[in-house]
Amino acid sequence: MSLGQNLADARRHRGLSQEAVAQRLGVSRQTISKWETDETLPDIFQSKKLATLYELSLDKLVSFDADLATIEHAITHTPDSAVAKVDWTAMWAKKYPVLASYQGKVDADRYAAQLRTQLAALRRDYGYSAQDAMLVLKDILSRVWQE
């Protein structure tokens, strides 16, 4: 994705028009359009102003991903009461069918016992709450998977 496309996506994600951005930065709408079509590039000072306006770091603005921003927004703005209502296994099973079919094949109790031991060790050794221990273990599993 080009810098211009990143700028356009970040602007749209914030719900701003080219005119509104131009007015806030003290430039013309045509200048914003040229940046977004990669005809010209904003200088570093204007780029910093854009990042601030779009509530992104300069690094995030340069590598802006609208889909990722939407996911991040959903994660940070979804209330716990709504999260509790979601059947996460069923949701993820739509993408990963094994989650809907492993129950009859895998001795889940055996693995669960091992995981409970690991969770208890994290709580005991580091003073983590049950939720924090689960999140840490989940992160460790993710790292192992990526290896």
Backbone as ProteinMPNN parsed JSONL, in Angstrom:
{"seq_chain_A": "MSLGQNLADARRHRGLSQEAVAQRLGVSRQTISKWETDETLPDIFQSKKLATLYELSLDKLVSFDADLATIEHAITHTPDSAVAKVDWTAMWAKKYPVLASYQGKVDADRYAAQLRTQLAALRRDYGYSAQDAMLVLKDILSRVWQE", "coords_chain_A": {"N_chain_A": [[0.857, -1.179, 0.0], [0.511, 2.245, -0.739], [1.938, 5.35, 0.529], [0.188, 7.465, 0.106], [-2.289, 6.125, -0.109], [-2.416, 5.114, 2.471], [-2.665, 7.518, 3.888], [-5.146, 8.438, 2.929], [-6.842, 6.344, 3.769], [-6.5, 6.481, 6.569], [-7.548, 9.022, 7.06], [-10.231, 8.692, 6.244], [-10.95, 6.726, 8.074], [-11.025, 8.191, 10.419], [-13.185, 9.678, 9.857], [-13.092, 12.077, 8.465], [-13.231, 14.743, 6.068], [-11.469, 15.653, 3.047], [-11.437, 18.407, 2.868], [-11.826, 19.206, 5.54], [-9.482, 18.263, 6.757], [-7.585, 19.714, 5.326], [-8.222, 22.323, 6.125], [-7.626, 22.219, 8.876], [-4.891, 21.813, 8.767], [-4.009, 23.977, 7.427], [-3.672, 24.064, 4.672], [-4.421, 23.621, 1.143], [-7.352, 21.891, -0.155], [-6.703, 20.583, -2.455], [-4.029, 20.044, -2.067], [-4.134, 18.071, -0.092], [-5.422, 16.114, -1.588], [-3.452, 15.62, -3.541], [-1.45, 14.523, -1.932], [-2.729, 12.184, -1.14], [-3.007, 10.831, -3.51], [-0.499, 10.236, -4.178], [0.839, 12.046, -5.742], [2.307, 14.144, -4.758], [4.301, 14.505, -1.754], [3.72, 14.881, 1.751], [5.629, 17.109, 3.844], [7.896, 16.408, 6.589], [7.003, 17.803, 8.845], [4.327, 18.374, 8.254], [3.497, 15.756, 8.045], [3.738, 14.88, 10.687], [1.759, 16.471, 11.835], [-0.465, 15.399, 10.542], [-0.428, 12.784, 11.558], [-0.961, 13.312, 14.258], [-3.508, 14.475, 14.04], [-4.933, 12.291, 13.029], [-4.747, 10.65, 15.138], [-2.596, 8.803, 15.428], [0.639, 7.261, 15.655], [3.555, 8.529, 14.006], [4.922, 6.486, 12.756], [2.899, 4.517, 12.659], [1.115, 5.821, 10.975], [2.495, 5.844, 8.546], [2.508, 3.17, 7.967], [-0.173, 2.507, 7.939], [-3.035, 0.486, 8.3], [-6.179, -0.027, 7.388], [-7.977, -2.146, 7.902], [-6.755, -3.437, 10.061], [-6.833, -1.344, 11.9], [-9.584, -1.138, 12.297], [-10.103, -3.575, 13.547], [-8.543, -3.27, 15.875], [-9.912, -1.113, 17.022], [-12.402, -2.284, 17.505], [-11.669, -4.195, 19.422], [-10.773, -2.612, 21.574], [-13.0, -1.079, 22.165], [-15.217, -2.633, 22.696], [-17.6, -3.493, 25.011], [-17.186, -5.369, 28.078], [-19.487, -6.737, 28.822], [-20.719, -7.327, 26.401], [-18.774, -8.914, 25.193], [-18.862, -11.145, 26.841], [-21.148, -12.419, 25.998], [-20.583, -13.664, 23.647], [-20.09, -16.634, 21.837], [-17.179, -17.776, 21.586], [-15.801, -20.019, 20.621], [-17.559, -21.078, 18.709], [-17.645, -18.902, 16.985], [-14.931, -18.662, 16.083], [-14.74, -21.161, 14.977], [-15.984, -20.936, 12.565], [-14.035, -19.97, 10.929], [-11.947, -21.69, 11.487], [-12.521, -24.789, 11.212], [-11.794, -27.073, 12.719], [-12.153, -26.478, 15.381], [-14.79, -26.964, 15.869], [-14.97, -29.641, 15.679], [-13.13, -31.189, 17.137], [-13.779, -32.031, 19.73], [-14.882, -34.651, 20.148], [-12.723, -36.231, 19.578], [-10.3, -35.576, 20.829], [-8.65, -35.965, 23.926], [-9.576, -33.868, 25.907], [-9.713, -33.322, 28.637], [-7.344, -34.335, 29.71], [-5.374, -32.606, 28.599], [-6.348, -30.227, 29.598], [-5.92, -30.527, 32.341], [-3.14, -30.361, 32.466], [-2.787, -27.77, 31.592], [-4.137, -26.373, 33.604], [-2.337, -26.769, 35.684], [-0.163, -25.293, 34.753], [-1.315, -22.746, 34.688], [-1.837, -22.364, 37.417], [0.783, -22.317, 38.361], [1.751, -19.968, 37.184], [0.147, -18.103, 38.482], [0.902, -18.507, 41.145], [3.758, -18.15, 41.066], [4.118, -15.59, 39.999], [2.153, -13.996, 40.964], [-0.084, -13.424, 39.451], [-3.447, -12.618, 38.484], [-6.26, -14.811, 37.849], [-7.244, -14.274, 35.267], [-5.112, -12.777, 34.145], [-3.064, -14.682, 34.246], [-4.089, -16.547, 32.448], [-4.042, -15.006, 30.087], [-1.283, -14.574, 29.814], [-0.373, -17.232, 29.496], [-1.703, -17.841, 27.151], [-0.417, -16.082, 25.414], [2.167, -17.133, 25.498], [1.688, -19.667, 24.348], [1.021, -18.785, 21.79], [3.477, -17.739, 20.947], [5.013, -20.103, 20.919], [3.663, -21.449, 18.901], [4.292, -19.819, 16.698], [6.963, -20.341, 16.382]], "CA_chain_A": [[0.0, 0.0, 0.0], [1.306, 3.467, -0.84], [1.737, 6.339, 1.585], [-1.035, 8.197, -0.206], [-3.435, 5.292, 0.255], [-2.436, 5.105, 3.938], [-3.21, 8.81, 4.327], [-6.579, 8.473, 2.611], [-7.533, 5.386, 4.645], [-6.482, 7.015, 7.939], [-8.492, 10.149, 7.082], [-11.588, 8.14, 6.205], [-11.176, 6.017, 9.33], [-11.341, 9.218, 11.409], [-14.43, 10.31, 9.441], [-12.811, 13.456, 8.057], [-13.174, 15.039, 4.647], [-10.227, 16.32, 2.631], [-11.581, 19.825, 3.208], [-11.629, 19.374, 6.981], [-8.056, 18.065, 7.029], [-6.876, 20.862, 4.754], [-8.47, 23.487, 6.983], [-6.888, 22.048, 10.14], [-3.45, 21.88, 8.524], [-3.692, 25.241, 6.781], [-3.291, 23.846, 3.273], [-5.604, 23.503, 0.279], [-7.905, 20.56, -0.346], [-5.943, 19.993, -3.562], [-2.788, 19.519, -1.49], [-4.489, 16.797, 0.54], [-5.685, 15.194, -2.688], [-2.161, 15.245, -4.153], [-0.769, 13.602, -1.009], [-3.442, 10.914, -1.118], [-2.839, 10.16, -4.804], [0.948, 10.068, -4.33], [1.381, 13.014, -6.699], [3.341, 14.799, -3.959], [4.39, 13.966, -0.403], [3.782, 15.899, 2.806], [6.931, 17.157, 4.507], [7.886, 15.742, 7.89], [6.197, 18.58, 9.79], [2.924, 18.124, 7.919], [3.235, 14.351, 8.368], [3.525, 14.806, 12.131], [0.443, 17.052, 12.092], [-1.452, 14.409, 10.095], [-0.435, 11.685, 12.529], [-1.661, 13.801, 15.447], [-4.917, 14.637, 13.674], [-5.521, 10.967, 12.849], [-4.503, 9.936, 16.393], [-1.679, 7.711, 15.14], [2.051, 7.635, 15.669], [4.041, 8.746, 12.645], [5.223, 5.163, 12.238], [1.624, 3.863, 12.334], [0.535, 6.495, 9.82], [3.224, 5.412, 7.359], [2.144, 1.777, 7.682], [-1.575, 2.391, 8.335], [-3.834, -0.591, 7.734], [-7.555, 0.268, 7.81], [-8.585, -3.346, 8.477], [-6.169, -3.621, 11.383], [-7.357, -0.275, 12.761], [-10.961, -1.497, 12.627], [-10.028, -4.66, 14.529], [-8.058, -2.683, 17.129], [-11.002, -0.31, 17.573], [-13.414, -3.207, 18.041], [-11.146, -4.815, 20.643], [-10.675, -1.658, 22.679], [-14.265, -0.394, 22.441], [-16.314, -3.558, 22.945], [-17.765, -3.661, 26.46], [-17.059, -6.734, 28.593], [-20.807, -7.371, 28.841], [-20.961, -7.859, 25.058], [-17.797, -9.985, 24.985], [-19.32, -12.311, 27.6], [-22.26, -13.053, 25.29], [-20.106, -14.288, 22.412], [-19.583, -18.002, 21.87], [-15.949, -17.601, 20.825], [-15.461, -21.251, 19.908], [-18.413, -21.134, 17.519], [-17.229, -17.834, 16.062], [-13.657, -19.03, 15.463], [-14.94, -22.392, 14.204], [-16.36, -20.552, 11.2], [-12.783, -19.8, 10.186], [-11.124, -22.864, 11.755], [-13.51, -25.836, 11.484], [-11.334, -28.055, 13.702], [-12.681, -26.097, 16.692], [-16.142, -27.518, 16.014], [-14.97, -31.104, 15.524], [-12.116, -31.906, 17.914], [-14.26, -32.465, 21.044], [-15.079, -36.097, 20.2], [-11.488, -36.934, 19.226], [-9.173, -35.221, 21.687], [-8.854, -36.102, 25.365], [-9.424, -32.489, 26.373], [-9.5, -33.297, 30.089], [-5.915, -34.554, 29.956], [-4.664, -31.358, 28.294], [-6.842, -29.201, 30.524], [-5.239, -30.718, 33.632], [-1.784, -29.82, 32.311], [-2.902, -26.311, 31.496], [-4.467, -25.877, 34.946], [-1.076, -26.766, 36.436], [0.622, -24.152, 34.266], [-1.994, -21.527, 35.155], [-1.602, -22.252, 38.861], [2.186, -21.927, 38.538], [1.859, -18.542, 36.838], [-0.495, -17.343, 39.573], [1.729, -18.647, 42.346], [5.119, -17.633, 40.881], [4.155, -14.178, 39.613], [1.07, -13.263, 41.59], [-1.079, -13.022, 38.456], [-4.845, -13.01, 38.653], [-6.622, -15.918, 36.962], [-7.33, -13.761, 33.898], [-3.776, -12.419, 33.671], [-2.34, -15.934, 34.027], [-4.61, -17.102, 31.196], [-3.536, -14.194, 28.981], [0.148, -14.856, 29.675], [-0.257, -18.572, 28.928], [-2.167, -17.74, 25.76], [0.655, -15.423, 24.671], [3.256, -18.107, 25.388], [1.26, -20.638, 23.331], [1.123, -18.124, 20.493], [4.907, -17.694, 20.589], [5.423, -21.46, 20.57], [3.067, -21.721, 17.592], [5.014, -19.057, 15.671], [8.274, -20.956, 16.172]], "C_chain_A": [[0.899, 1.236, 0.0], [1.038, 4.401, 0.341], [0.443, 7.108, 1.347], [-2.283, 7.421, 0.181], [-3.566, 5.21, 1.774], [-3.068, 6.392, 4.466], [-4.721, 8.877, 4.102], [-7.37, 7.545, 3.541], [-7.604, 5.908, 6.076], [-7.475, 8.169, 8.067], [-9.925, 9.635, 7.119], [-11.923, 7.438, 7.524], [-11.539, 6.991, 10.452], [-12.613, 9.975, 11.031], [-14.256, 11.76, 9.011], [-12.82, 13.594, 6.544], [-11.809, 15.649, 4.324], [-10.275, 17.794, 3.011], [-11.293, 20.075, 4.69], [-10.151, 19.237, 7.349], [-7.26, 19.261, 6.526], [-7.024, 22.09, 5.642], [-7.655, 23.385, 8.278], [-5.38, 22.17, 9.955], [-3.029, 23.196, 7.866], [-3.154, 25.085, 5.369], [-4.57, 23.752, 2.451], [-6.092, 22.059, 0.223], [-7.147, 19.833, -1.45], [-4.619, 19.395, -3.06], [-3.045, 18.166, -0.844], [-4.716, 15.744, -0.533], [-4.385, 14.718, -3.331], [-1.38, 14.297, -3.241], [-1.396, 12.227, -1.088], [-3.355, 10.145, -2.435], [-1.364, 9.959, -5.144], [1.55, 10.968, -5.411], [2.5, 13.821, -6.04], [3.33, 14.155, -2.571], [4.366, 15.1, 0.609], [5.194, 15.922, 3.399], [6.794, 16.558, 5.898], [7.022, 16.484, 8.903], [4.704, 18.368, 9.536], [2.551, 16.675, 8.255], [2.973, 14.182, 9.862], [2.16, 15.379, 12.501], [-0.665, 16.075, 11.682], [-1.56, 13.265, 11.098], [-1.192, 12.092, 13.791], [-3.158, 13.916, 15.176], [-5.623, 13.287, 13.576], [-5.336, 10.074, 14.08], [-3.695, 8.659, 16.179], [-0.257, 8.186, 15.381], [2.464, 7.84, 14.211], [4.341, 7.403, 11.986], [3.944, 4.435, 11.83], [0.981, 4.5, 11.1], [1.183, 6.004, 8.523], [2.824, 3.992, 6.975], [0.679, 1.501, 8.011], [-2.278, 1.278, 7.569], [-5.257, -0.414, 8.264], [-8.226, -0.943, 8.447], [-8.062, -3.59, 9.888], [-6.693, -2.572, 12.358], [-8.791, -0.583, 13.192], [-10.983, -2.597, 13.688], [-9.586, -4.108, 15.881], [-9.148, -1.862, 17.81], [-12.062, -1.207, 18.205], [-12.95, -3.832, 19.356], [-11.186, -3.837, 21.806], [-12.011, -1.025, 23.052], [-15.455, -1.323, 22.666], [-16.439, -3.777, 24.449], [-17.679, -5.131, 26.867], [-18.398, -7.46, 28.592], [-21.144, -7.974, 27.472], [-20.029, -9.03, 24.766], [-18.264, -11.271, 25.662], [-20.432, -13.071, 26.874], [-21.813, -13.837, 24.056], [-19.649, -15.714, 22.679], [-18.348, -18.006, 20.965], [-15.561, -18.844, 20.046], [-16.278, -21.348, 18.627], [-17.998, -20.078, 16.495], [-15.945, -18.216, 15.326], [-13.787, -20.299, 14.63], [-15.394, -22.094, 12.775], [-15.123, -20.409, 10.322], [-11.903, -21.041, 10.304], [-12.032, -24.018, 12.174], [-13.071, -26.87, 12.517], [-11.884, -27.741, 15.091], [-14.079, -26.646, 16.936], [-16.125, -29.042, 16.018], [-14.003, -31.856, 16.429], [-12.671, -32.545, 19.189], [-14.415, -33.977, 21.145], [-13.807, -36.893, 19.971], [-10.364, -36.744, 20.235], [-9.556, -35.402, 23.149], [-8.594, -34.736, 26.001], [-9.155, -32.404, 27.868], [-8.019, -33.471, 30.436], [-5.11, -33.271, 29.72], [-5.082, -30.243, 29.242], [-6.149, -29.313, 31.877], [-3.831, -30.139, 33.579], [-1.806, -28.294, 32.263], [-3.258, -25.701, 32.854], [-3.217, -25.798, 35.819], [-0.228, -25.556, 36.033], [0.004, -22.824, 34.728], [-1.75, -21.301, 36.643], [-0.165, -21.804, 39.132], [2.385, -20.45, 38.218], [1.261, -17.67, 37.939], [0.383, -17.348, 40.821], [3.074, -17.918, 42.184], [5.164, -16.129, 40.629], [3.032, -13.347, 40.221], [0.013, -12.779, 40.613], [-2.483, -13.407, 38.9], [-5.114, -14.164, 37.694], [-6.649, -15.452, 35.502], [-5.947, -13.44, 33.354], [-2.942, -13.676, 33.394], [-2.779, -16.572, 32.714], [-4.061, -16.329, 29.99], [-2.051, -14.445, 28.738], [0.345, -16.225, 29.028], [-0.671, -18.574, 27.455], [-1.087, -17.104, 24.882], [1.838, -16.371, 24.479], [2.918, -19.164, 24.334], [1.373, -20.048, 21.924], [2.575, -18.06, 20.019], [5.414, -19.074, 20.181], [4.909, -21.815, 19.177], [3.85, -21.046, 16.483], [6.411, -19.598, 15.413], [8.157, -22.047, 15.142]], "O_chain_A": [[1.931, 1.257, 0.67], [0.044, 4.257, 1.054], [-0.31, 7.369, 2.286], [-3.226, 7.988, 0.734], [-4.674, 5.231, 2.31], [-3.9, 6.361, 5.373], [-5.473, 9.316, 4.973], [-8.433, 7.914, 4.038], [-8.642, 5.796, 6.728], [-8.168, 8.278, 9.078], [-10.735, 10.089, 7.928], [-13.042, 7.545, 8.026], [-12.297, 6.629, 11.352], [-13.075, 10.822, 11.795], [-15.164, 12.576, 9.173], [-12.457, 12.663, 5.827], [-11.09, 16.1, 5.216], [-9.266, 18.365, 3.428], [-10.607, 21.032, 5.047], [-9.635, 20.007, 8.158], [-6.37, 19.76, 7.214], [-6.056, 22.812, 5.88], [-7.063, 24.371, 8.717], [-4.67, 22.582, 10.873], [-1.839, 23.493, 7.762], [-2.305, 25.855, 4.92], [-5.672, 23.798, 2.999], [-5.344, 21.126, 0.514], [-6.967, 18.617, -1.392], [-4.155, 18.374, -3.566], [-2.271, 17.226, -1.025], [-4.255, 14.61, -0.402], [-4.24, 13.533, -3.63], [-0.723, 13.373, -3.722], [-0.693, 11.217, -1.102], [-3.604, 8.939, -2.467], [-1.023, 9.562, -6.258], [2.631, 10.691, -5.93], [3.507, 14.141, -6.673], [2.449, 13.354, -2.259], [4.929, 16.166, 0.359], [5.87, 14.895, 3.454], [5.687, 16.238, 6.332], [6.372, 15.852, 9.736], [3.919, 18.205, 10.47], [1.434, 16.401, 8.694], [2.086, 13.425, 10.256], [1.477, 14.844, 13.374], [-1.672, 15.937, 12.378], [-2.66, 12.833, 11.441], [-1.974, 11.309, 14.329], [-3.976, 13.499, 15.996], [-6.775, 13.152, 13.99], [-5.714, 8.903, 14.074], [-4.049, 7.588, 16.672], [0.02, 9.383, 15.317], [1.788, 7.37, 13.296], [4.052, 7.203, 10.807], [3.902, 3.805, 10.773], [0.377, 3.808, 10.281], [0.497, 5.778, 7.526], [2.803, 3.649, 5.793], [0.328, 0.365, 8.332], [-2.132, 1.149, 6.353], [-5.51, -0.625, 9.45], [-8.965, -0.798, 9.421], [-8.827, -3.909, 10.797], [-6.966, -2.883, 13.518], [-9.165, -0.316, 14.334], [-11.789, -2.552, 14.617], [-10.175, -4.433, 16.912], [-9.292, -1.908, 19.031], [-12.557, -0.929, 19.297], [-13.736, -3.98, 20.291], [-11.593, -4.202, 22.909], [-12.144, -0.484, 24.15], [-16.584, -0.853, 22.81], [-15.48, -4.203, 25.092], [-18.05, -6.022, 26.103], [-18.442, -8.672, 28.383], [-21.787, -9.021, 27.4], [-20.441, -10.022, 24.165], [-18.082, -12.361, 25.12], [-20.625, -14.26, 27.125], [-22.599, -14.595, 23.488], [-18.913, -15.972, 23.631], [-18.445, -18.209, 19.755], [-15.047, -18.743, 18.932], [-15.735, -21.67, 17.57], [-18.001, -20.333, 15.291], [-15.869, -18.111, 14.102], [-13.029, -20.497, 13.679], [-15.204, -22.916, 11.879], [-15.16, -20.692, 9.124], [-11.203, -21.409, 9.361], [-12.286, -24.203, 13.364], [-13.929, -27.495, 13.141], [-12.063, -28.653, 15.899], [-14.504, -26.777, 18.084], [-17.138, -29.673, 16.322], [-14.064, -33.084, 16.477], [-12.092, -33.511, 19.685], [-14.087, -34.534, 22.193], [-13.804, -38.111, 20.151], [-9.569, -37.655, 20.465], [-10.657, -35.034, 23.56], [-7.525, -34.49, 26.561], [-8.443, -31.506, 28.318], [-7.51, -32.824, 31.351], [-4.271, -32.897, 30.54], [-4.262, -29.416, 29.639], [-5.825, -28.297, 32.492], [-3.379, -29.504, 34.531], [-0.941, -27.627, 32.83], [-2.745, -24.642, 33.215], [-3.063, -24.862, 36.604], [0.351, -24.883, 36.885], [0.719, -21.898, 35.11], [-1.488, -20.178, 37.073], [0.074, -21.0, 40.033], [3.121, -19.76, 38.922], [1.812, -16.624, 38.281], [0.576, -16.317, 41.465], [3.478, -17.159, 43.064], [6.132, -15.464, 41.0], [2.969, -12.135, 40.015], [-0.712, -11.829, 40.907], [-2.677, -14.398, 39.604], [-4.292, -14.46, 36.827], [-6.147, -16.14, 34.613], [-5.637, -13.793, 32.217], [-2.199, -13.723, 32.414], [-1.952, -17.078, 31.956], [-3.662, -16.93, 28.992], [-1.61, -14.52, 27.591], [1.148, -16.36, 28.105], [-0.049, -19.238, 26.626], [-0.867, -17.532, 23.749], [2.44, -16.4, 23.406], [3.769, -19.517, 23.517], [1.772, -20.736, 20.985], [2.868, -18.296, 18.846], [6.16, -19.201, 19.211], [5.629, -22.408, 18.374], [4.055, -21.642, 15.426], [6.988, -19.351, 14.354], [9.15, -22.696, 14.814]]}, "name": "protein", "num_of_chains": 1, "seq": "MSLGQNLADARRHRGLSQEAVAQRLGVSRQTISKWETDETLPDIFQSKKLATLYELSLDKLVSFDADLATIEHAITHTPDSAVAKVDWTAMWAKKYPVLASYQGKVDADRYAAQLRTQLAALRRDYGYSAQDAMLVLKDILSRVWQE"}
